[in-house]
Amino acid sequence: MFKKLFSGFKIPIRYHIIFWISYFLFNFIRWGSYFNDYWYSLKSNLVEFPLHIIITYFTIYFLIPKFIVKKKYIHFFILLIVSLGFLYIIRTGLNYFLVSKNIWPEAEGIQQAFTFNHVIAVVLGEIYVISLVSAIKLTIDWINERRKNDALKKIQLRTELNFLKTQIQPHFFFNTLNNLYALVINKSPKAPDVVMKLSEIMQYVLYEAKEPKINLLKEINYVHSYLELEKLRYENKIKSNISIDGDIDDIKIPPLLFLPFIENCFKHGTKNNNDIKVDIGFEINNNFLFFTVDNTFQNNDEKFIKHGIGIENVKRRLYLLYKDDFSLETKIKNNKFKVLLKLPVQ
């Protein structure tokens, strides 16, 4: 029955038991030392502690949720005062009949029950116990609520990041499959190679890119595979270069960050059927990764920079992952589309 009574509490029963036993021992030793009478202290605390527990739990698990949470403050204070009144009568009677005829030994001389000073002293003592336990419970509730909110934020962040990644991947595969379809229709001998490269990229996206962070070298290999895939489409029209500066062996980054920038090289760099030159750089310097892309660009209209699901997704992902610890600059200069991305790395 005791376990059923506490089944709705968020704090495990053992912690309630430990608290009350510790508090009882503290009071027993404190008042035993004060009166130099540990037998009296034991008897009085055995009488009073069950009442402490009843009034405390009645207040914090019934009155506060029922009235304070619902902003019925007058009802709360009326019921609390009535409860304290009943407790005073019961406590005073039990002490008188079971412990000592002197119901207030702390005061000077023999004191009578139901006097103003005695009522105030007992009520303040009970309010002290209620306040102490309420403060502990509210602190624990606040900690649990904060942990729950932090967990929900992490889940929300992970969900949004996964959603953004799923937007990028179909976008890429849709474009590639369209290109593959055109090669098959024209019975191009390049179609099998495109299928092979696409298979390698799909393996990376479906299995390796599920991790929150992956090795930078794997991401560079993924970019290289994508470039090779585009070269199969455009043959000798593409000239690409990937440069790496610094030690990248132990560098880990979120997957699929760079693909939208590489895609843009071919999305806007082939408008006039001209050659495409793509220079891609990865540099590690002072615990930062500098990613750069320079590619020929056939339109100087800034709207090509501002629009597009890929770039917008990357910006959103970067903000969710790094807040204000990253910088991203995109611009058009001298018929070249330039990207400079700076990320913190460990």
N, C-alpha and C positions, 0 to 999 in steps of 0.2 A: 504493500500500500504506500509506504514511504517513497519507493522508487517511482510509482505511478504518479504521485503528487508532484515530483520534480521532473517528470518526463518532458515537460514543455520548456524547461530552462535551457538556455544556451550554454551555461557554465556547468561542466560535469559535476555530479553529486559529490565526488571525492573532495573537490575543492571547497565546497560548502562545509563539509564535515571537518576538513583540516582547519578552515578559518575559525569555525565556532569553537573547536577544541582549543586552538591557540588563544583565542580571545578569552575563553573561560579560564585557562591556566593563568593568563596574564592578570585577569581580575582577581582570581583566587589568591595569587601571590601578593598582588598589590594591596588588597584590603586586609589580608591576613597580616601583612607586615605593618599596615597602618594601625590596626586594632591590637596587634600582637596577640591575635586569637585566630588561628587558622581553622579551627573547628567551626567557629561562627561564620567565617568567610566562606567555607565550603558549603554549609547549610544554606546560607542566604543566596549564594550564587546558583545552587541547585534549584532553588525555588524561582529565582528571577530569570535565569537564562532561557527556559522554555517560553516564557512570556516575551522576552526580547526577540526570540526567533519568530514567534507568531505575529507580533505587531510589525516587525520589519518586513517579513515576506508579504503580509497582507497589504502593506503600504506600497512596496515596490513592484509587486506582481499583480496587484488588483487595482488599488486606488490610482496609482500613477497612470497605467495604461487606460483605465476606464474613464478617468476624468481629466487629468493633466494633459494627456495627449490629445484629447478631444476638446480642450480649452474650457472645461467645466470647473473652473477654479473654486467657485463658491461651494459647490457640492463636495469637492475634494476636501476643503478645509473643515467643513461641517462634519463629514464622516471621520476625518482624522481626529478631530477634537473629541467626538463621541467615543471613538475607539480608545483614545488615550484615557478618557474618563473611566470606561469599563476596566481597562488594564490597571488603572490606579486602585480601583476598589478591590479587584482580585489580588493584585500584588500585595497590597497592604494587609488584607485579610489573611493571606497565606503566611506572610512574614510574622503576623501577630500570633497565629495559632501554631505554626510549625517551627519558628526560629527563635523569636525573642519578643517579649512584651514591649521592649523599647524599640519602637518601629523606626526610629531615626537616630541611631547611635552616633552618627557623625556630628550632630548638633550638640550644643552644650545643654546639659541637664536632660531630664525626661521630657520628651516631646509627645504631643497628642497627634493622633491621625486626623485627617481631613481639615487641617489648618491650611491657611493660604500658602505659607512658606513651604510646608511639606508637600503640598500638591505641586507647586512650582518646581521644587527640587526633583521630584520623581518624574514629572513630565519632561523637564529639560534633559534628564538622564536618558529617557527613552528616545527623545528627539536626537540626542547625540548618537545613540546606537543606529537609529534609522538613517541619519545623515552619513555616518561613516560607511555603512554597508551600501547605501545608494551611490555614494561617490565611487566606491570600488566597482560596483556593477556598471555604472555609467562609463567609467574609464575603460572597462573591459569591452563593453558594447561599442564604444567609439573605436577601439583598436580593431575589433572584429569587423566593424562596418568599413573602416579604412582599408583593411586587407581585402574585403569583398569588392570594394570599389576599384582597388588596384588590379585585382584579378579580372574584373569586368573590363577595365580599360585595356588590359593586355589582350584579352580575347577579342575586344572590338578592334584593336589595332591590328592583330594578326588576321582577323577576318577581312578588314579593309585592304590590307597588304595582299592577301591571297586573291581578293577580288580584282585588284589592280593588275596583278600578274596574269590572271586568267583573261583579262581584257587584252593584254599585250600579245599573248601567245596565239589565240585564234586570229588576231589581226595579221600576224606574221604568216601563219600557216595558210590562211585564206589567199594571201598574195602569192605565196610560193606555189600552191596547188593550181591557181589560175595560170601561172607561168608554165607549170608542168603540163597542164591540159593543152596549152598552145603548142608545146613541143611535140606532144603525142599526136595531135591533129596533123602537124606538118611532118610526122614520121622522122623527127630529128634523131640522129644517133646520140645526141647528148642526153636524151630522156633517161636512160638507165643510170647515168652518172648523177643526174639530178635526184633521182629516187634514192640513190645510195647516200648522198650528202644529206638529203632531207631526213632519212632514217637516222643518221648519226645525230642530227640536231634534235629530232624528236626524243631520242633516247636521253639526251642531256636534259631537255626540258621536263620530260615526264618523270624521270627518276632522280637525277642529281639536283635539279633546281628546286626541289621541294624543301631543302634545308634552308633555315633562316640565313645562313652565310655559307659560302663556298670558297674554295681556294681561288685566288685571283688568276692563277695560271689556267685553270679550267675555263674561267670566263673568257680569257684571251683566246684559248683554243676554240671556244664556241664562236667568238667573233670571226676568227680566221676561217672556220667552216662556213659561216654565212657568206664571207667574201668569196670563197671558192665557189659557192653555189651561184652567186651573182655573176661570177666570171664565166660559168658555164652558159649562162643566158646571153651575156653580152660579148662573149669571146674576147677579142683583143682590144675592145673599147675601154676596158677598165685597167687602170694602173694603180695598184694599192701598195701601201707600205705600213708595217706595224713596227714601231720602235719601243723598246723597253729600257728604262734607265732606273737603276737601283735594285735592291734585293727584294724580290717578290715572293720568295719561297713560302714564307709563313703568313703572308697577307691574306686575310679573308674579307669578303665583301658580300652584300646582298646580291643574289643572282638576277640576271636579266636586266641590269640597269642600263647597259650601253647599247643594246640592240636598237631602240627607237632612233638614236642618233645616227647609227650606221644605216638604218633603213632610209632615213631622210636623204642620205647621200645619193641614193638611187631613185628615190621618189621625185626629187626636184632637180637632180643633176642630169637627167636624160631627156629633158623637154625638147631639145632641138637635135636629138640624135647625135650629139657630139661625144667625144671621148670624155671619160670620167677619171679624175685623179683624186685618190683618197689617201690622206696621210693621217694615221692614227698613232697616238702616243700615250704611253703609260709611264709615269715617273713617280717614284717614291722618294720623298724629301721631307725631312723633319716631321715624321709621323703623319704625313699627308700623302694622299694619292692624287696626282694631277692627271686627269684624262682629257686629251685634246683630240679634236677632229677638224681637219681642213679638207674641204672637197669643193670641186668646181660646182658653180651654181648658175643656173640659166635665167634666173628671175630675181631682180633686186627689190621686189615688193616685200615689205616686212611682214605682210600677213602670212606668208609661208612659215615664218618662225613662230607666230603666235597661235596658230591653229594646228589641229591634229591630235588624235587621241593618244598617240604614243608619247609625245613630248609632255603633254599635260599629265599623263599618268606617272611619268618619271618624276616630274616636279612634286606631285602629291606624295609619292613614295619617299622621295628624299626628305620631304618635310616631316613625314611620320617617323622616319628612321633617325634623322639627325637634327630635327628642329632647326635651330639657327647655326648649327656647326658646319654647314656646307655652303658652298657658293657655286652658282651656275650662271654662266654668261654665254649668250648666243648672239651672233651678229653676222651681218653680210658686209663684206669689204672686198673690193676689187674682184667682183664676180666669184667670190668664195664664201661658202657658208662655214663659219667658225664656231666651235664649241669649246668651252673651257669649264671643266667640272673639277671642283676641289673637295675631297672627302677626307675626314679624319680616319686614320687606321692605326692599329696597334702592331 
